[in-house]
Amino acid sequence: MRILVALLLALTVGACAAAQREGGLATYDALQAAQQDCAAKGGTLKLKSGGNSRYVEDFACERK
């Protein structure tokens, strides 16, 4: 029984780790790099409507 509980706990923790966001946190360096890439394409980095400013993937490159 203990083995089954330990296995279920390990699977649950593994699922939570896999469900994390892909893009990562919007640190100063990450946003600066994204802004430079966007500017090279002729755009401006903006937060998406309803986006969370803590995550890089919630920003979009918009044309001027």
HTML snippet that shows the backbone in 3Dmol.js (N, CA, C, O; Angstrom):
<script src="https://3Dmol.org/build/3Dmol-min.js"></script>
<div id="view" style="width:600px;height:400px;position:relative"></div>
<script>
const pdb = `
ATOM      1  N   MET A   1       0.817  -1.187   0.000  1.00  0.00           N
ATOM      2  CA  MET A   1       0.000   0.000   0.000  1.00  0.00           C
ATOM      3  C   MET A   1       0.872   1.267   0.000  1.00  0.00           C
ATOM      4  O   MET A   1       0.571   2.235  -0.699  1.00  0.00           O
ATOM      5  N   ARG A   2       1.942   1.249   0.782  1.00  0.00           N
ATOM      6  CA  ARG A   2       2.829   2.410   0.838  1.00  0.00           C
ATOM      7  C   ARG A   2       3.486   2.665  -0.519  1.00  0.00           C
ATOM      8  O   ARG A   2       3.693   3.812  -0.916  1.00  0.00           O
ATOM      9  N   ILE A   3       3.804   1.593  -1.211  1.00  0.00           N
ATOM     10  CA  ILE A   3       4.432   1.746  -2.524  1.00  0.00           C
ATOM     11  C   ILE A   3       3.458   2.409  -3.486  1.00  0.00           C
ATOM     12  O   ILE A   3       3.856   3.263  -4.278  1.00  0.00           O
ATOM     13  N   LEU A   4       2.201   2.031  -3.429  1.00  0.00           N
ATOM     14  CA  LEU A   4       1.189   2.619  -4.300  1.00  0.00           C
ATOM     15  C   LEU A   4       1.014   4.112  -4.005  1.00  0.00           C
ATOM     16  O   LEU A   4       0.917   4.913  -4.935  1.00  0.00           O
ATOM     17  N   VAL A   5       0.972   4.490  -2.748  1.00  0.00           N
ATOM     18  CA  VAL A   5       0.839   5.900  -2.367  1.00  0.00           C
ATOM     19  C   VAL A   5       2.070   6.689  -2.836  1.00  0.00           C
ATOM     20  O   VAL A   5       1.934   7.796  -3.356  1.00  0.00           O
ATOM     21  N   ALA A   6       3.254   6.127  -2.654  1.00  0.00           N
ATOM     22  CA  ALA A   6       4.476   6.801  -3.075  1.00  0.00           C
ATOM     23  C   ALA A   6       4.503   6.965  -4.599  1.00  0.00           C
ATOM     24  O   ALA A   6       4.937   7.999  -5.105  1.00  0.00           O
ATOM     25  N   LEU A   7       4.044   5.956  -5.318  1.00  0.00           N
ATOM     26  CA  LEU A   7       3.995   6.024  -6.775  1.00  0.00           C
ATOM     27  C   LEU A   7       3.016   7.097  -7.241  1.00  0.00           C
ATOM     28  O   LEU A   7       3.327   7.870  -8.148  1.00  0.00           O
ATOM     29  N   LEU A   8       1.846   7.149  -6.631  1.00  0.00           N
ATOM     30  CA  LEU A   8       0.858   8.170  -6.986  1.00  0.00           C
ATOM     31  C   LEU A   8       1.375   9.572  -6.680  1.00  0.00           C
ATOM     32  O   LEU A   8       1.157  10.497  -7.463  1.00  0.00           O
ATOM     33  N   LEU A   9       2.044   9.734  -5.571  1.00  0.00           N
ATOM     34  CA  LEU A   9       2.623  11.029  -5.214  1.00  0.00           C
ATOM     35  C   LEU A   9       3.687  11.445  -6.230  1.00  0.00           C
ATOM     36  O   LEU A   9       3.735  12.604  -6.642  1.00  0.00           O
ATOM     37  N   ALA A  10       4.526  10.517  -6.627  1.00  0.00           N
ATOM     38  CA  ALA A  10       5.577  10.817  -7.605  1.00  0.00           C
ATOM     39  C   ALA A  10       4.966  11.196  -8.953  1.00  0.00           C
ATOM     40  O   ALA A  10       5.448  12.120  -9.610  1.00  0.00           O
ATOM     41  N   LEU A  11       3.922  10.501  -9.368  1.00  0.00           N
ATOM     42  CA  LEU A  11       3.255  10.822 -10.629  1.00  0.00           C
ATOM     43  C   LEU A  11       2.587  12.193 -10.576  1.00  0.00           C
ATOM     44  O   LEU A  11       2.607  12.932 -11.560  1.00  0.00           O
ATOM     45  N   THR A  12       2.000  12.531  -9.443  1.00  0.00           N
ATOM     46  CA  THR A  12       1.342  13.821  -9.285  1.00  0.00           C
ATOM     47  C   THR A  12       2.363  14.961  -9.354  1.00  0.00           C
ATOM     48  O   THR A  12       2.129  15.965 -10.028  1.00  0.00           O
ATOM     49  N   VAL A  13       3.467  14.810  -8.671  1.00  0.00           N
ATOM     50  CA  VAL A  13       4.507  15.835  -8.687  1.00  0.00           C
ATOM     51  C   VAL A  13       5.087  15.965 -10.091  1.00  0.00           C
ATOM     52  O   VAL A  13       5.360  17.078 -10.541  1.00  0.00           O
ATOM     53  N   GLY A  14       5.276  14.870 -10.776  1.00  0.00           N
ATOM     54  CA  GLY A  14       5.787  14.899 -12.143  1.00  0.00           C
ATOM     55  C   GLY A  14       4.835  15.596 -13.093  1.00  0.00           C
ATOM     56  O   GLY A  14       5.278  16.319 -13.986  1.00  0.00           O
ATOM     57  N   ALA A  15       3.545  15.395 -12.924  1.00  0.00           N
ATOM     58  CA  ALA A  15       2.548  16.044 -13.772  1.00  0.00           C
ATOM     59  C   ALA A  15       2.540  17.552 -13.537  1.00  0.00           C
ATOM     60  O   ALA A  15       2.393  18.326 -14.483  1.00  0.00           O
ATOM     61  N   CYS A  16       2.695  17.965 -12.305  1.00  0.00           N
ATOM     62  CA  CYS A  16       2.724  19.400 -12.003  1.00  0.00           C
ATOM     63  C   CYS A  16       3.949  20.055 -12.639  1.00  0.00           C
ATOM     64  O   CYS A  16       3.857  21.165 -13.161  1.00  0.00           O
ATOM     65  N   ALA A  17       5.063  19.389 -12.598  1.00  0.00           N
ATOM     66  CA  ALA A  17       6.281  19.947 -13.190  1.00  0.00           C
ATOM     67  C   ALA A  17       6.147  20.049 -14.699  1.00  0.00           C
ATOM     68  O   ALA A  17       6.659  20.994 -15.299  1.00  0.00           O
ATOM     69  N   ALA A  18       5.469  19.096 -15.321  1.00  0.00           N
ATOM     70  CA  ALA A  18       5.300  19.110 -16.771  1.00  0.00           C
ATOM     71  C   ALA A  18       4.300  20.171 -17.208  1.00  0.00           C
ATOM     72  O   ALA A  18       4.334  20.594 -18.364  1.00  0.00           O
ATOM     73  N   ALA A  19       3.423  20.610 -16.337  1.00  0.00           N
ATOM     74  CA  ALA A  19       2.386  21.570 -16.689  1.00  0.00           C
ATOM     75  C   ALA A  19       2.850  23.019 -16.581  1.00  0.00           C
ATOM     76  O   ALA A  19       2.053  23.933 -16.795  1.00  0.00           O
ATOM     77  N   GLN A  20       4.115  23.246 -16.256  1.00  0.00           N
ATOM     78  CA  GLN A  20       4.616  24.611 -16.131  1.00  0.00           C
ATOM     79  C   GLN A  20       4.663  25.280 -17.495  1.00  0.00           C
ATOM     80  O   GLN A  20       4.697  24.603 -18.523  1.00  0.00           O
ATOM     81  N   ARG A  21       4.663  26.579 -17.505  1.00  0.00           N
ATOM     82  CA  ARG A  21       4.677  27.355 -18.747  1.00  0.00           C
ATOM     83  C   ARG A  21       5.995  27.165 -19.482  1.00  0.00           C
ATOM     84  O   ARG A  21       7.046  26.998 -18.863  1.00  0.00           O
ATOM     85  N   GLU A  22       5.929  27.193 -20.798  1.00  0.00           N
ATOM     86  CA  GLU A  22       7.087  26.928 -21.636  1.00  0.00           C
ATOM     87  C   GLU A  22       8.041  28.118 -21.772  1.00  0.00           C
ATOM     88  O   GLU A  22       9.257  27.933 -21.744  1.00  0.00           O
ATOM     89  N   GLY A  23       7.510  29.335 -21.918  1.00  0.00           N
ATOM     90  CA  GLY A  23       8.338  30.479 -22.269  1.00  0.00           C
ATOM     91  C   GLY A  23       9.254  30.982 -21.187  1.00  0.00           C
ATOM     92  O   GLY A  23      10.277  31.593 -21.495  1.00  0.00           O
ATOM     93  N   GLY A  24       8.937  30.757 -19.953  1.00  0.00           N
ATOM     94  CA  GLY A  24       9.783  31.216 -18.874  1.00  0.00           C
ATOM     95  C   GLY A  24       9.365  32.569 -18.325  1.00  0.00           C
ATOM     96  O   GLY A  24       8.448  33.215 -18.832  1.00  0.00           O
ATOM     97  N   LEU A  25      10.048  32.972 -17.295  1.00  0.00           N
ATOM     98  CA  LEU A  25       9.742  34.238 -16.637  1.00  0.00           C
ATOM     99  C   LEU A  25      10.245  35.411 -17.456  1.00  0.00           C
ATOM    100  O   LEU A  25      11.259  35.322 -18.148  1.00  0.00           O
ATOM    101  N   ALA A  26       9.522  36.498 -17.364  1.00  0.00           N
ATOM    102  CA  ALA A  26       9.869  37.715 -18.099  1.00  0.00           C
ATOM    103  C   ALA A  26      10.873  38.519 -17.285  1.00  0.00           C
ATOM    104  O   ALA A  26      10.533  39.531 -16.672  1.00  0.00           O
ATOM    105  N   THR A  27      12.105  38.053 -17.289  1.00  0.00           N
ATOM    106  CA  THR A  27      13.166  38.778 -16.600  1.00  0.00           C
ATOM    107  C   THR A  27      13.585  39.970 -17.452  1.00  0.00           C
ATOM    108  O   THR A  27      13.206  40.073 -18.619  1.00  0.00           O
ATOM    109  N   TYR A  28      14.357  40.856 -16.871  1.00  0.00           N
ATOM    110  CA  TYR A  28      14.840  42.027 -17.603  1.00  0.00           C
ATOM    111  C   TYR A  28      15.597  41.595 -18.860  1.00  0.00           C
ATOM    112  O   TYR A  28      15.367  42.131 -19.944  1.00  0.00           O
ATOM    113  N   ASP A  29      16.494  40.630 -18.709  1.00  0.00           N
ATOM    114  CA  ASP A  29      17.300  40.182 -19.844  1.00  0.00           C
ATOM    115  C   ASP A  29      16.446  39.511 -20.919  1.00  0.00           C
ATOM    116  O   ASP A  29      16.665  39.733 -22.109  1.00  0.00           O
ATOM    117  N   ALA A  30      15.470  38.690 -20.509  1.00  0.00           N
ATOM    118  CA  ALA A  30      14.607  38.008 -21.476  1.00  0.00           C
ATOM    119  C   ALA A  30      13.759  39.012 -22.251  1.00  0.00           C
ATOM    120  O   ALA A  30      13.596  38.883 -23.464  1.00  0.00           O
ATOM    121  N   LEU A  31      13.222  40.006 -21.556  1.00  0.00           N
ATOM    122  CA  LEU A  31      12.414  41.022 -22.232  1.00  0.00           C
ATOM    123  C   LEU A  31      13.273  41.901 -23.139  1.00  0.00           C
ATOM    124  O   LEU A  31      12.829  42.301 -24.215  1.00  0.00           O
ATOM    125  N   GLN A  32      14.487  42.198 -22.714  1.00  0.00           N
ATOM    126  CA  GLN A  32      15.384  43.006 -23.539  1.00  0.00           C
ATOM    127  C   GLN A  32      15.727  42.264 -24.830  1.00  0.00           C
ATOM    128  O   GLN A  32      15.728  42.865 -25.905  1.00  0.00           O
ATOM    129  N   ALA A  33      16.016  40.974 -24.736  1.00  0.00           N
ATOM    130  CA  ALA A  33      16.323  40.180 -25.922  1.00  0.00           C
ATOM    131  C   ALA A  33      15.109  40.087 -26.841  1.00  0.00           C
ATOM    132  O   ALA A  33      15.244  40.210 -28.058  1.00  0.00           O
ATOM    133  N   ALA A  34      13.924  39.871 -26.268  1.00  0.00           N
ATOM    134  CA  ALA A  34      12.702  39.791 -27.067  1.00  0.00           C
ATOM    135  C   ALA A  34      12.412  41.125 -27.746  1.00  0.00           C
ATOM    136  O   ALA A  34      11.980  41.151 -28.898  1.00  0.00           O
ATOM    137  N   GLN A  35      12.645  42.228 -27.048  1.00  0.00           N
ATOM    138  CA  GLN A  35      12.420  43.551 -27.628  1.00  0.00           C
ATOM    139  C   GLN A  35      13.390  43.815 -28.782  1.00  0.00           C
ATOM    140  O   GLN A  35      13.002  44.380 -29.805  1.00  0.00           O
ATOM    141  N   GLN A  36      14.637  43.409 -28.618  1.00  0.00           N
ATOM    142  CA  GLN A  36      15.626  43.592 -29.688  1.00  0.00           C
ATOM    143  C   GLN A  36      15.264  42.767 -30.920  1.00  0.00           C
ATOM    144  O   GLN A  36      15.385  43.248 -32.046  1.00  0.00           O
ATOM    145  N   ASP A  37      14.820  41.525 -30.712  1.00  0.00           N
ATOM    146  CA  ASP A  37      14.396  40.680 -31.826  1.00  0.00           C
ATOM    147  C   ASP A  37      13.191  41.292 -32.531  1.00  0.00           C
ATOM    148  O   ASP A  37      13.111  41.291 -33.760  1.00  0.00           O
ATOM    149  N   CYS A  38      12.265  41.808 -31.749  1.00  0.00           N
ATOM    150  CA  CYS A  38      11.058  42.423 -32.292  1.00  0.00           C
ATOM    151  C   CYS A  38      11.403  43.693 -33.071  1.00  0.00           C
ATOM    152  O   CYS A  38      10.865  43.922 -34.154  1.00  0.00           O
ATOM    153  N   ALA A  39      12.287  44.509 -32.531  1.00  0.00           N
ATOM    154  CA  ALA A  39      12.689  45.750 -33.199  1.00  0.00           C
ATOM    155  C   ALA A  39      13.378  45.451 -34.529  1.00  0.00           C
ATOM    156  O   ALA A  39      13.230  46.205 -35.491  1.00  0.00           O
ATOM    157  N   ALA A  40      14.132  44.349 -34.583  1.00  0.00           N
ATOM    158  CA  ALA A  40      14.795  43.964 -35.821  1.00  0.00           C
ATOM    159  C   ALA A  40      13.773  43.611 -36.908  1.00  0.00           C
ATOM    160  O   ALA A  40      14.063  43.712 -38.100  1.00  0.00           O
ATOM    161  N   LYS A  41      12.584  43.201 -36.486  1.00  0.00           N
ATOM    162  CA  LYS A  41      11.505  42.873 -37.424  1.00  0.00           C
ATOM    163  C   LYS A  41      10.622  44.082 -37.708  1.00  0.00           C
ATOM    164  O   LYS A  41       9.662  43.986 -38.472  1.00  0.00           O
ATOM    165  N   GLY A  42      10.942  45.214 -37.097  1.00  0.00           N
ATOM    166  CA  GLY A  42      10.170  46.436 -37.308  1.00  0.00           C
ATOM    167  C   GLY A  42       8.964  46.565 -36.414  1.00  0.00           C
ATOM    168  O   GLY A  42       7.994  47.230 -36.778  1.00  0.00           O
ATOM    169  N   GLY A  43       9.001  45.946 -35.252  1.00  0.00           N
ATOM    170  CA  GLY A  43       7.857  45.984 -34.342  1.00  0.00           C
ATOM    171  C   GLY A  43       8.210  46.473 -32.959  1.00  0.00           C
ATOM    172  O   GLY A  43       9.340  46.876 -32.683  1.00  0.00           O
ATOM    173  N   THR A  44       7.206  46.426 -32.092  1.00  0.00           N
ATOM    174  CA  THR A  44       7.362  46.804 -30.695  1.00  0.00           C
ATOM    175  C   THR A  44       6.790  45.689 -29.829  1.00  0.00           C
ATOM    176  O   THR A  44       5.723  45.153 -30.127  1.00  0.00           O
ATOM    177  N   LEU A  45       7.483  45.345 -28.778  1.00  0.00           N
ATOM    178  CA  LEU A  45       7.027  44.297 -27.872  1.00  0.00           C
ATOM    179  C   LEU A  45       5.936  44.851 -26.974  1.00  0.00           C
ATOM    180  O   LEU A  45       6.138  45.857 -26.294  1.00  0.00           O
ATOM    181  N   LYS A  46       4.775  44.198 -26.969  1.00  0.00           N
ATOM    182  CA  LYS A  46       3.635  44.638 -26.150  1.00  0.00           C
ATOM    183  C   LYS A  46       3.035  43.442 -25.423  1.00  0.00           C
ATOM    184  O   LYS A  46       3.093  42.310 -25.903  1.00  0.00           O
ATOM    185  N   LEU A  47       2.458  43.713 -24.259  1.00  0.00           N
ATOM    186  CA  LEU A  47       1.763  42.681 -23.504  1.00  0.00           C
ATOM    187  C   LEU A  47       0.456  42.346 -24.204  1.00  0.00           C
ATOM    188  O   LEU A  47      -0.298  43.245 -24.577  1.00  0.00           O
ATOM    189  N   LYS A  48       0.182  41.057 -24.385  1.00  0.00           N
ATOM    190  CA  LYS A  48      -1.058  40.621 -25.024  1.00  0.00           C
ATOM    191  C   LYS A  48      -2.243  40.977 -24.134  1.00  0.00           C
ATOM    192  O   LYS A  48      -2.102  41.079 -22.915  1.00  0.00           O
ATOM    193  N   SER A  49      -3.401  41.164 -24.740  1.00  0.00           N
ATOM    194  CA  SER A  49      -4.619  41.449 -23.993  1.00  0.00           C
ATOM    195  C   SER A  49      -4.922  40.280 -23.055  1.00  0.00           C
ATOM    196  O   SER A  49      -5.046  39.137 -23.495  1.00  0.00           O
ATOM    197  N   GLY A  50      -5.036  40.572 -21.787  1.00  0.00           N
ATOM    198  CA  GLY A  50      -5.295  39.525 -20.795  1.00  0.00           C
ATOM    199  C   GLY A  50      -4.053  38.740 -20.420  1.00  0.00           C
ATOM    200  O   GLY A  50      -4.137  37.746 -19.698  1.00  0.00           O
ATOM    201  N   GLY A  51      -2.891  39.183 -20.910  1.00  0.00           N
ATOM    202  CA  GLY A  51      -1.648  38.470 -20.632  1.00  0.00           C
ATOM    203  C   GLY A  51      -1.113  38.764 -19.246  1.00  0.00           C
ATOM    204  O   GLY A  51      -1.497  39.745 -18.607  1.00  0.00           O
ATOM    205  N   ASN A  52      -0.226  37.903 -18.794  1.00  0.00           N
ATOM    206  CA  ASN A  52       0.414  38.039 -17.495  1.00  0.00           C
ATOM    207  C   ASN A  52       1.835  38.545 -17.735  1.00  0.00           C
ATOM    208  O   ASN A  52       2.626  37.873 -18.398  1.00  0.00           O
ATOM    209  N   SER A  53       2.158  39.700 -17.214  1.00  0.00           N
ATOM    210  CA  SER A  53       3.463  40.321 -17.463  1.00  0.00           C
ATOM    211  C   SER A  53       4.628  39.557 -16.842  1.00  0.00           C
ATOM    212  O   SER A  53       5.782  39.939 -17.033  1.00  0.00           O
ATOM    213  N   ARG A  54       4.354  38.507 -16.117  1.00  0.00           N
ATOM    214  CA  ARG A  54       5.422  37.715 -15.514  1.00  0.00           C
ATOM    215  C   ARG A  54       6.011  36.688 -16.482  1.00  0.00           C
ATOM    216  O   ARG A  54       7.061  36.107 -16.205  1.00  0.00           O
ATOM    217  N   TYR A  55       5.331  36.458 -17.631  1.00  0.00           N
ATOM    218  CA  TYR A  55       5.752  35.412 -18.556  1.00  0.00           C
ATOM    219  C   TYR A  55       6.057  35.968 -19.934  1.00  0.00           C
ATOM    220  O   TYR A  55       5.287  36.763 -20.473  1.00  0.00           O
ATOM    221  N   VAL A  56       7.184  35.551 -20.508  1.00  0.00           N
ATOM    222  CA  VAL A  56       7.630  36.046 -21.806  1.00  0.00           C
ATOM    223  C   VAL A  56       6.614  35.726 -22.905  1.00  0.00           C
ATOM    224  O   VAL A  56       6.373  36.564 -23.775  1.00  0.00           O
ATOM    225  N   GLU A  57       6.021  34.541 -22.884  1.00  0.00           N
ATOM    226  CA  GLU A  57       5.108  34.163 -23.957  1.00  0.00           C
ATOM    227  C   GLU A  57       3.824  34.973 -23.963  1.00  0.00           C
ATOM    228  O   GLU A  57       3.045  34.865 -24.910  1.00  0.00           O
ATOM    229  N   ASP A  58       3.578  35.773 -22.953  1.00  0.00           N
ATOM    230  CA  ASP A  58       2.392  36.623 -22.921  1.00  0.00           C
ATOM    231  C   ASP A  58       2.652  37.990 -23.547  1.00  0.00           C
ATOM    232  O   ASP A  58       1.797  38.874 -23.483  1.00  0.00           O
ATOM    233  N   PHE A  59       3.823  38.168 -24.148  1.00  0.00           N
ATOM    234  CA  PHE A  59       4.146  39.377 -24.905  1.00  0.00           C
ATOM    235  C   PHE A  59       4.118  39.044 -26.386  1.00  0.00           C
ATOM    236  O   PHE A  59       4.415  37.916 -26.779  1.00  0.00           O
ATOM    237  N   ALA A  60       3.763  40.020 -27.204  1.00  0.00           N
ATOM    238  CA  ALA A  60       3.707  39.827 -28.649  1.00  0.00           C
ATOM    239  C   ALA A  60       4.441  40.953 -29.343  1.00  0.00           C
ATOM    240  O   ALA A  60       4.516  42.072 -28.835  1.00  0.00           O
ATOM    241  N   CYS A  61       4.977  40.648 -30.501  1.00  0.00           N
ATOM    242  CA  CYS A  61       5.645  41.646 -31.328  1.00  0.00           C
ATOM    243  C   CYS A  61       4.601  42.233 -32.263  1.00  0.00           C
ATOM    244  O   CYS A  61       4.063  41.533 -33.121  1.00  0.00           O
ATOM    245  N   GLU A  62       4.315  43.520 -32.097  1.00  0.00           N
ATOM    246  CA  GLU A  62       3.317  44.197 -32.922  1.00  0.00           C
ATOM    247  C   GLU A  62       4.002  45.166 -33.863  1.00  0.00           C
ATOM    248  O   GLU A  62       4.941  45.867 -33.487  1.00  0.00           O
ATOM    249  N   ARG A  63       3.511  45.195 -35.104  1.00  0.00           N
ATOM    250  CA  ARG A  63       4.051  46.128 -36.105  1.00  0.00           C
ATOM    251  C   ARG A  63       3.680  47.549 -35.730  1.00  0.00           C
ATOM    252  O   ARG A  63       2.611  47.794 -35.171  1.00  0.00           O
ATOM    253  N   LYS A  64       4.555  48.475 -36.038  1.00  0.00           N
ATOM    254  CA  LYS A  64       4.323  49.885 -35.728  1.00  0.00           C
ATOM    255  C   LYS A  64       3.313  50.477 -36.666  1.00  0.00           C
ATOM    256  O   LYS A  64       2.989  51.660 -36.558  1.00  0.00           O
TER     257      LYS A  64
END
`;
const viewer = $3Dmol.createViewer("view");
viewer.addModel(pdb, "pdb");
viewer.setStyle({}, {cartoon: {color: "spectrum"}});
viewer.zoomTo();
viewer.render();
</script>
